[in-house]
């Protein structure tokens, strides 16, 4: 339960940014389908993916989306770093 709560906390910066219209998320965000996986759809997917990798963000390019899977060993700061990289490419 503690790990699940931490995983939800890690997603919050990404979900908050999506709620403000700053990023687009294609993975389910409702509590009924809760998951640590967050798929984002930036405008320039390939460039965004490469920049995230250069910034030491562990992520995957899947079906035209960037898959981020924060887990108990990640920090909120790392998720905020993801937002910073994506914002810098707009």
SEKOL-27638 format. One record per atom (N, C-alpha, C, O): residue number from 1; residue in three letters; atom name; x, z, y. Coordinates in nm, 4 decimals, padded with zeros to 6 digits. Atoms other than C-alpha are relative to their C-alpha. Layout:
<atoms>
- n_res_atom_east_up_north
- NUM_Ala_CA_X_Z_Y
...
</atoms>
This chain:
<atoms>
- n_res_atom_east_up_north
- 1_Unk_N_00.0821_00.0000_-00.1199
- 1_Unk_CA_00.0000_00.0000_00.0000
- 1_Unk_C_00.0868_00.0000_00.1269
- 1_Unk_O_00.0543_-00.0659_00.2257
- 2_Unk_N_-00.0875_-00.0048_-00.1178
- 2_Unk_CA_00.2853_00.0800_00.2398
- 2_Unk_C_00.0668_-00.1351_00.0247
- 2_Unk_O_00.0825_-00.1769_00.1394
- 3_Unk_N_-00.0617_00.1320_-00.0160
- 3_Unk_CA_00.4525_-00.2543_00.1741
- 3_Unk_C_-00.1018_-00.0995_00.0534
- 3_Unk_O_-00.0699_-00.1796_00.1413
- 4_Unk_N_00.1053_00.0899_-00.0488
- 4_Unk_CA_00.1242_-00.4396_00.2247
- 4_Unk_C_-00.0262_00.0249_00.1482
- 4_Unk_O_-00.0425_-00.0701_00.2248
- 5_Unk_N_00.0214_-00.0328_-00.1416
- 5_Unk_CA_00.0725_-00.2562_00.5553
- 5_Unk_C_00.1159_-00.0505_00.0845
- 5_Unk_O_00.0945_-00.1021_00.1942
- 6_Unk_N_-00.1170_00.0500_-00.0733
- 6_Unk_CA_00.4281_-00.3427_00.6636
- 6_Unk_C_-00.0041_-00.1516_00.0110
- 6_Unk_O_00.0288_-00.2071_00.1159
- 7_Unk_N_00.0096_00.1462_-00.0033
- 7_Unk_CA_00.3747_-00.7074_00.5716
- 7_Unk_C_-00.1027_-00.0459_00.1029
- 7_Unk_O_-00.0804_-00.1442_00.1736
- 8_Unk_N_00.1007_00.0348_-00.1008
- 8_Unk_CA_00.0579_-00.7165_00.7839
- 8_Unk_C_00.0573_00.0205_00.1410
- 8_Unk_O_00.0334_-00.0600_00.2310
- 9_Unk_N_-00.0623_-00.0278_-00.1302
- 9_Unk_CA_00.2524_-00.5607_01.0726
- 9_Unk_C_00.0985_-00.1105_00.0386
- 9_Unk_O_00.1075_-00.1475_00.1556
- 10_Unk_N_-00.0970_00.1059_-00.0268
- 10_Unk_CA_00.5207_-00.8291_01.0408
- 10_Unk_C_-00.0675_-00.1290_00.0467
- 10_Unk_O_-00.0102_-00.2033_00.1264
- 11_Unk_N_00.0719_00.1223_-00.0388
- 11_Unk_CA_00.2619_-01.1071_01.0782
- 11_Unk_C_-00.0603_00.0085_00.1386
- 11_Unk_O_-00.0893_-00.0943_00.1999
- 12_Unk_N_00.0717_-00.0192_-00.1261
- 12_Unk_CA_00.1104_-00.9574_01.3937
- 12_Unk_C_00.0539_-00.0829_00.1169
- 12_Unk_O_-00.0265_-00.1434_00.1878
- 13_Unk_N_-00.0452_00.0819_-00.1132
- 13_Unk_CA_00.3410_-01.1287_01.6481
- 13_Unk_C_-00.0435_-00.1465_-00.0131
- 13_Unk_O_-00.0804_-00.2097_00.0859
- 14_Unk_N_00.0399_00.1394_00.0213
- 14_Unk_CA_00.2620_-01.4681_01.4915
- 14_Unk_C_-00.1504_-00.0168_00.0173
- 14_Unk_O_-00.1956_-00.1126_00.0799
- 15_Unk_N_00.1456_00.0088_-00.0133
- 15_Unk_CA_-00.1110_-01.4011_01.4669
- 15_Unk_C_-00.0446_00.0201_00.1445
- 15_Unk_O_-00.1376_-00.0460_00.1907
- 16_Unk_N_00.0326_-00.0214_-00.1413
- 16_Unk_CA_-00.1222_-01.2685_01.8239
- 16_Unk_C_00.0286_-00.1256_00.0822
- 16_Unk_O_-00.0505_-00.1636_00.1684
- 17_Unk_N_-00.0349_00.1232_-00.0714
- 17_Unk_CA_00.0554_-01.5815_01.9498
- 17_Unk_C_-00.1016_-00.1100_-00.0292
- 17_Unk_O_-00.1370_-00.1876_00.0596
- 18_Unk_N_00.1027_00.0991_00.0352
- 18_Unk_CA_-00.1954_-01.7972_01.7616
- 18_Unk_C_-00.1296_00.0306_00.0740
- 18_Unk_O_-00.1974_-00.0609_00.1208
- 19_Unk_N_00.1207_-00.0392_-00.0724
- 19_Unk_CA_-00.4801_-01.6007_01.9189
- 19_Unk_C_00.0048_-00.0361_00.1472
- 19_Unk_O_-00.0988_-00.0604_00.2091
- 20_Unk_N_-00.0186_00.0392_-00.1409
- 20_Unk_CA_-00.3357_-01.6797_02.2637
- 20_Unk_C_00.0160_-00.1510_00.0153
- 20_Unk_O_00.0318_-00.2006_00.1269
- 21_Unk_N_-00.0135_00.1451_-00.0048
- 21_Unk_CA_-00.3102_-02.0495_02.1722
- 21_Unk_C_00.1432_-00.0477_00.0146
- 21_Unk_O_00.1655_-00.1639_00.0483
- 22_Unk_N_-00.1412_00.0365_-00.0160
- 22_Unk_CA_00.0716_-02.0476_02.1786
- 22_Unk_C_00.0552_-00.0742_-00.1206
- 22_Unk_O_00.1439_-00.1584_-00.1065
- 23_Unk_N_-00.0400_00.0697_00.1218
- 23_Unk_CA_00.1150_-02.1611_01.8178
- 23_Unk_C_-00.1254_-00.0257_-00.0830
- 23_Unk_O_-00.2294_00.0371_-00.0633
- 24_Unk_N_00.1108_00.0286_00.0916
- 24_Unk_CA_-00.1082_-02.3093_01.5499
- 24_Unk_C_00.0397_00.0473_-00.1387
- 24_Unk_O_00.1483_00.0162_-00.1875
- 25_Unk_N_-00.0229_-00.0498_00.1360
- 25_Unk_CA_-00.1344_-02.1372_01.2128
- 25_Unk_C_-00.1001_-00.0676_-00.0924
- 25_Unk_O_-00.2196_-00.0722_-00.0630
- 26_Unk_N_00.0904_00.0670_00.0942
- 26_Unk_CA_-00.2754_-02.3245_00.9141
- 26_Unk_C_-00.0314_00.0853_-00.1218
- 26_Unk_O_-00.1233_00.0523_-00.1969
- 27_Unk_N_00.0294_-00.0873_00.1139
- 27_Unk_CA_-00.2640_-02.0449_00.6568
- 27_Unk_C_-00.1164_00.0919_00.0345
- 27_Unk_O_-00.1428_00.1170_00.1521
- 28_Unk_N_00.1128_-00.0893_-00.0266
- 28_Unk_CA_-00.5634_-01.8131_00.6159
- 28_Unk_C_00.0444_00.1239_00.0785
- 28_Unk_O_00.1508_00.1800_00.0520
- 29_Unk_N_-00.0337_-00.1178_-00.0808
- 29_Unk_CA_-00.5658_-01.5302_00.8698
- 29_Unk_C_-00.1044_00.1102_-00.0124
- 29_Unk_O_-00.0871_00.2184_00.0436
- 30_Unk_N_00.1029_-00.1027_00.0130
- 30_Unk_CA_-00.8814_-01.3439_00.7717
- 30_Unk_C_00.0412_00.1034_-00.1048
- 30_Unk_O_00.1116_00.0696_-00.2000
- 31_Unk_N_-00.0390_-00.1073_00.0912
- 31_Unk_CA_-00.8436_-01.0091_00.5916
- 31_Unk_C_-00.0403_-00.0230_-00.1461
- 31_Unk_O_00.0223_00.0324_-00.2365
- 32_Unk_N_00.0431_00.0268_00.1382
- 32_Unk_CA_-01.0290_-01.1387_00.2837
- 32_Unk_C_00.1039_-00.0796_-00.0786
- 32_Unk_O_00.1093_-00.0721_-00.2013
- 33_Unk_N_-00.1027_00.0836_00.0636
- 33_Unk_CA_-00.7412_-01.3771_00.2126
- 33_Unk_C_00.1382_00.0399_00.0508
- 33_Unk_O_00.2237_-00.0456_00.0740
- 34_Unk_N_-00.1238_-00.0545_-00.0540
- 34_Unk_CA_-00.4582_-01.1545_00.3341
- 34_Unk_C_00.1208_-00.0401_-00.0839
- 34_Unk_O_00.1179_-00.0329_-00.2068
- 35_Unk_N_-00.1238_00.0390_00.0664
- 35_Unk_CA_-00.1077_-01.2756_00.2519
- 35_Unk_C_00.1145_00.0175_00.0981
- 35_Unk_O_00.0939_00.0162_00.2194
- 36_Unk_N_-00.1176_-00.0072_-00.0861
- 36_Unk_CA_00.2431_-01.2348_00.3844
- 36_Unk_C_00.0404_-00.1377_00.0505
- 36_Unk_O_00.1111_-00.1489_00.1506
- 37_Unk_N_-00.0399_00.1357_-00.0352
- 37_Unk_CA_00.2800_-01.6104_00.4030
- 37_Unk_C_-00.0730_-00.0458_00.1258
- 37_Unk_O_-00.1948_-00.0324_00.1379
- 38_Unk_N_00.0570_00.0560_-00.1225
- 38_Unk_CA_00.2278_-01.7665_00.7444
- 38_Unk_C_00.0546_-00.1418_00.0143
- 38_Unk_O_00.1760_-00.1619_00.0189
- 39_Unk_N_-00.0397_00.1397_-00.0204
- 39_Unk_CA_00.2332_-02.1450_00.7862
- 39_Unk_C_-00.0329_-00.0391_00.1433
- 39_Unk_O_-00.1477_-00.0301_00.1869
- 40_Unk_N_00.0191_00.0403_-00.1395
- 40_Unk_CA_00.2837_-02.2680_01.1415
- 40_Unk_C_00.0141_-00.1508_00.0109
- 40_Unk_O_00.0852_-00.2144_-00.0668
- 41_Unk_N_00.0028_00.1447_-00.0213
- 41_Unk_CA_00.2251_-02.6196_01.2727
- 41_Unk_C_00.0493_-00.0327_00.1408
- 41_Unk_O_-00.0316_-00.0650_00.2278
- 42_Unk_N_-00.0475_00.0352_-00.1345
- 42_Unk_CA_00.4515_-02.6799_01.5721
- 42_Unk_C_-00.0104_-00.1510_00.0234
- 42_Unk_O_-00.0224_-00.2291_-00.0710
- 43_Unk_N_00.0096_00.1422_-00.0341
- 43_Unk_CA_00.4363_-03.0121_01.7566
- 43_Unk_C_00.1121_-00.0823_-00.0629
- 43_Unk_O_00.0875_-00.1919_-00.1134
- 44_Unk_N_-00.1167_00.0719_00.0527
- 44_Unk_CA_00.7851_-03.1158_01.6436
- 44_Unk_C_00.0504_00.0757_-00.1224
- 44_Unk_O_00.1458_00.1532_-00.1144
- 45_Unk_N_-00.0235_-00.0806_00.1199
- 45_Unk_CA_00.7936_-02.9832_01.2884
- 45_Unk_C_00.1449_-00.0075_-00.0463
- 45_Unk_O_00.2078_00.0963_-00.0666
- 46_Unk_N_-00.1365_00.0136_00.0524
- 46_Unk_CA_01.1287_-03.1229_01.1728
- 46_Unk_C_00.1013_00.0655_00.0941
- 46_Unk_O_00.1894_00.1388_00.0492
- 47_Unk_N_-00.0918_-00.0591_-00.0978
- 47_Unk_CA_01.3094_-03.0243_01.4935
- 47_Unk_C_-00.0148_00.1526_00.0018
- 47_Unk_O_00.0847_00.2247_00.0086
- 48_Unk_N_00.0241_-00.1448_00.0010
- 48_Unk_CA_01.1492_-02.6793_01.4883
- 48_Unk_C_00.0601_00.0643_-00.1245
- 48_Unk_O_00.1229_00.1699_-00.1169
- 49_Unk_N_-00.0552_-00.0512_00.1247
- 49_Unk_CA_01.2449_-02.6282_01.1253
- 49_Unk_C_00.1524_00.0089_00.0085
- 49_Unk_O_00.2108_00.1112_-00.0271
- 50_Unk_N_-00.1466_-00.0009_-00.0108
- 50_Unk_CA_01.6073_-02.7243_01.1911
- 50_Unk_C_00.0486_00.1077_00.0962
- 50_Unk_O_00.1488_00.1741_00.0700
- 51_Unk_N_-00.0406_-00.1018_-00.0976
- 51_Unk_CA_01.6260_-02.4975_01.4957
- 51_Unk_C_-00.0179_00.1405_-00.0566
- 51_Unk_O_00.0652_00.2280_-00.0322
- 52_Unk_N_00.0194_-00.1299_00.0644
- 52_Unk_CA_01.4818_-02.2047_01.2997
- 52_Unk_C_00.1123_00.0275_-00.1000
- 52_Unk_O_00.1651_00.1386_-00.1056
- 53_Unk_N_-00.1096_-00.0167_00.0966
- 53_Unk_CA_01.7399_-02.2615_01.0245
- 53_Unk_C_00.1313_00.0295_00.0721
- 53_Unk_O_00.2079_00.1152_00.0284
- 54_Unk_N_-00.1218_-00.0250_-00.0783
- 54_Unk_CA_02.0197_-02.2779_01.2859
- 54_Unk_C_00.0004_00.1410_00.0577
- 54_Unk_O_00.1067_00.1979_00.0827
- 55_Unk_N_00.0131_-00.1351_-00.0545
- 55_Unk_CA_01.8894_-01.9458_01.4190
- 55_Unk_C_-00.0048_00.1046_-00.1107
- 55_Unk_O_-00.0383_00.2205_-00.0862
- 56_Unk_N_-00.0056_-00.0886_00.1175
- 56_Unk_CA_01.9237_-01.7938_01.0693
- 56_Unk_C_-00.1362_00.0557_-00.0415
- 56_Unk_O_-00.1453_00.1649_-00.0976
- 57_Unk_N_00.1338_-00.0385_00.0458
- 57_Unk_CA_01.5488_-01.7756_01.0104
- 57_Unk_C_-00.0213_-00.0648_-00.1367
- 57_Unk_O_-00.0077_-00.1862_-00.1519
- 58_Unk_N_00.0275_00.0527_00.1332
- 58_Unk_CA_01.4671_-01.8122_00.6433
- 58_Unk_C_-00.1439_-00.0493_-00.0023
- 58_Unk_O_-00.2380_00.0279_00.0159
- 59_Unk_N_00.1319_00.0623_00.0009
- 59_Unk_CA_01.1761_-02.0527_00.6177
- 59_Unk_C_00.0078_-00.1245_-00.0864
- 59_Unk_O_00.1155_-00.1625_-00.1322
- 60_Unk_N_00.0046_00.1206_00.0819
- 60_Unk_CA_01.0664_-02.3604_00.4275
- 60_Unk_C_-00.0892_-00.1030_00.0677
- 60_Unk_O_-00.1855_-00.0685_00.1361
- 61_Unk_N_00.0817_00.1102_-00.0492
- 61_Unk_CA_00.9287_-02.6989_00.5244
- 61_Unk_C_-00.0881_-00.0445_-00.1155
- 61_Unk_O_-00.0384_-00.0943_-00.2166
- 62_Unk_N_00.0951_00.0320_00.1059
- 62_Unk_CA_00.6144_-02.7576_00.3178
- 62_Unk_C_-00.1160_-00.0801_00.0572
- 62_Unk_O_-00.1882_-00.0330_00.1450
- 63_Unk_N_00.1152_00.0834_-00.0340
- 63_Unk_CA_00.3664_-03.0423_00.3583
- 63_Unk_C_-00.0225_-00.0099_00.1507
- 63_Unk_O_-00.1358_00.0006_00.1977
- 64_Unk_N_00.0111_00.0176_-00.1440
- 64_Unk_CA_00.4404_-03.0899_00.7284
- 64_Unk_C_-00.0220_00.1283_00.0776
- 64_Unk_O_-00.0597_00.1245_00.1947
- 65_Unk_N_00.0154_-00.1312_-00.0647
- 65_Unk_CA_00.4258_-02.7179_00.8073
- 65_Unk_C_00.1244_00.0828_-00.0276
- 65_Unk_O_00.1996_00.0556_-00.1212
- 66_Unk_N_-00.1112_-00.0918_00.0231
- 66_Unk_CA_00.6815_-02.4428_00.8389
- 66_Unk_C_-00.0576_00.1271_-00.0609
- 66_Unk_O_-00.1458_00.1911_-00.0038
- 67_Unk_N_00.0477_-00.1176_00.0731
- 67_Unk_CA_00.6276_-02.1636_00.5888
- 67_Unk_C_00.0951_00.1151_00.0253
- 67_Unk_O_00.2153_00.1051_00.0005
- 68_Unk_N_-00.0761_-00.1211_-00.0257
- 68_Unk_CA_00.7438_-01.8184_00.6892
- 68_Unk_C_-00.0616_00.1086_-00.0876
- 68_Unk_O_-00.1834_00.1265_-00.0878
- 69_Unk_N_00.0499_-00.0999_00.0944
- 69_Unk_CA_00.7146_-01.5385_00.4341
- 69_Unk_C_00.0647_00.1356_00.0252
- 69_Unk_O_00.1455_00.1815_-00.0556
- 70_Unk_N_-00.0608_-00.1307_-00.0260
- 70_Unk_CA_00.8057_-01.2075_00.5964
- 70_Unk_C_-00.0404_00.1017_-00.1062
- 70_Unk_O_-00.1533_00.1012_-00.1555
- 71_Unk_N_00.0267_-00.1031_00.0991
- 71_Unk_CA_00.8321_-00.9168_00.3576
- 71_Unk_C_00.0639_00.1302_00.0453
- 71_Unk_O_00.1162_00.1381_00.1564
- 72_Unk_N_-00.0393_-00.1358_-00.0381
- 72_Unk_CA_00.9318_-00.5507_00.3582
- 72_Unk_C_00.1420_00.0096_00.0543
- 72_Unk_O_00.1730_00.1051_00.1255
- 73_Unk_N_-00.1381_-00.0057_-00.0485
- 73_Unk_CA_01.2995_-00.6312_00.4298
- 73_Unk_C_00.0172_-00.0696_00.1345
- 73_Unk_O_00.1278_-00.0697_00.1887
- 74_Unk_N_-00.0059_00.0638_-00.1313
- 74_Unk_CA_01.2184_-00.8231_00.7507
- 74_Unk_C_-00.0406_00.0986_00.1088
- 74_Unk_O_-00.0885_00.2085_00.0808
- 75_Unk_N_00.0377_-00.0845_-00.1135
- 75_Unk_CA_01.1606_-00.6820_01.0989
- 75_Unk_C_-00.0949_-00.0762_00.0922
- 75_Unk_O_-00.1018_-00.1990_00.0884
- 76_Unk_N_00.0858_00.0615_-00.1005
- 76_Unk_CA_00.9075_-00.7455_01.3739
- 76_Unk_C_00.0859_-00.0821_00.0959
- 76_Unk_O_00.0442_-00.1886_00.1414
- 77_Unk_N_-00.0915_00.0735_-00.0878
- 77_Unk_CA_01.2041_-00.8517_01.5879
- 77_Unk_C_00.0338_-00.1381_-00.0530
- 77_Unk_O_00.0482_-00.2327_00.0244
- 78_Unk_N_-00.0270_00.1311_00.0589
- 78_Unk_CA_01.2775_-01.1330_01.3453
- 78_Unk_C_-00.1190_-00.0941_00.0181
- 78_Unk_O_-00.1011_-00.2138_00.0404
- 79_Unk_N_00.1189_00.0838_-00.0204
- 79_Unk_CA_00.9203_-01.2575_01.3744
- 79_Unk_C_-00.0118_-00.0399_00.1468
- 79_Unk_O_-00.0569_-00.1503_00.1773
- 80_Unk_N_-00.0016_00.0342_-00.1420
- 80_Unk_CA_00.9497_-01.2438_01.7535
- 80_Unk_C_00.1056_-00.1072_00.0274
- 80_Unk_O_00.0882_-00.1901_00.1167
- 81_Unk_N_-00.1040_00.1034_-00.0105
- 81_Unk_CA_01.2683_-01.4529_01.7150
- 81_Unk_C_-00.0584_-00.1366_-00.0369
- 81_Unk_O_-00.0277_-00.2371_00.0274
- 82_Unk_N_00.0677_00.1239_00.0397
- 82_Unk_CA_01.0591_-01.7167_01.5361
- 82_Unk_C_-00.0794_-00.0545_00.1183
- 82_Unk_O_-00.0715_-00.1732_00.1500
- 83_Unk_N_00.0792_00.0430_-00.1160
- 83_Unk_CA_00.8245_-01.7275_01.8349
- 83_Unk_C_00.0889_-00.0518_00.1113
- 83_Unk_O_00.0559_-00.1516_00.1754
- 84_Unk_N_-00.0928_00.0434_-00.1050
- 84_Unk_CA_01.1183_-01.7567_02.0754
- 84_Unk_C_00.0541_-00.1392_-00.0282
- 84_Unk_O_00.0617_-00.2228_00.0619
- 85_Unk_N_-00.0524_00.1324_00.0369
- 85_Unk_CA_01.2621_-02.0532_01.8868
- 85_Unk_C_-00.1087_-00.1059_00.0180
- 85_Unk_O_-00.0836_-00.2110_00.0769
- 86_Unk_N_00.1087_00.0982_-00.0124
- 86_Unk_CA_00.9248_-02.2301_01.8670
- 86_Unk_C_-00.0359_-00.0241_00.1463
- 86_Unk_O_-00.0634_-00.1376_00.1854
- 87_Unk_N_00.0312_00.0145_-00.1422
- 87_Unk_CA_00.8577_-02.1643_02.2356
- 87_Unk_C_00.1059_-00.0828_00.0727
- 87_Unk_O_00.0733_-00.1591_00.1636
- 88_Unk_N_-00.1085_00.0725_-00.0662
- 88_Unk_CA_01.1974_-02.3051_02.3354
- 88_Unk_C_-00.0081_-00.1507_-00.0226
- 88_Unk_O_00.0539_-00.2274_00.0510
- 89_Unk_N_00.0105_00.1423_00.0325
- 89_Unk_CA_01.1049_-02.6406_02.1814
- 89_Unk_C_-00.1218_-00.0673_00.0608
- 89_Unk_O_-00.1427_-00.1868_00.0398
- 90_Unk_N_00.1191_00.0594_-00.0610
- 90_Unk_CA_00.7837_-02.6937_02.3777
- 90_Unk_C_00.0363_-00.0781_00.1237
- 90_Unk_O_-00.0513_-00.1353_00.1885
</atoms>
